[in-house]
Amino acid sequence: MALFKTEKKPPRAGIAGKWDVVIGEDMCKACGFCLNVCPVPVFEYRTVPNKLGWFPMYVKHEEHCIGCMLCYQICPDFCIDVAAK
């Protein structure tokens, strides 16, 4: 079974939208792990570089977050925080 899936499923009603997702964009190295491990479309790449020169992730659709915490667990630079609203 693959860890990363290219297909994103829409979140089920009632689960999504109850989470705050914060990315420390100045620390993000744009590895894309969060984008690839997230089962729903939450993250996107920025079009402008951060202080490190990378094009970091940002939270495009926080309302889709289902609180699975996979992004938090996989981020190698500890840039992501997920908390209940």
Buried (B, 14 or more C-beta within 10 A) or exposed (E): EEEEEEEBEEBEEEBBBEBEBEBBBEBBBBBEBBBBBBBBBBBEBBEEEBEEEBBBBBBBBBBBBBBBEBBBEBBEEEBBEBEEE
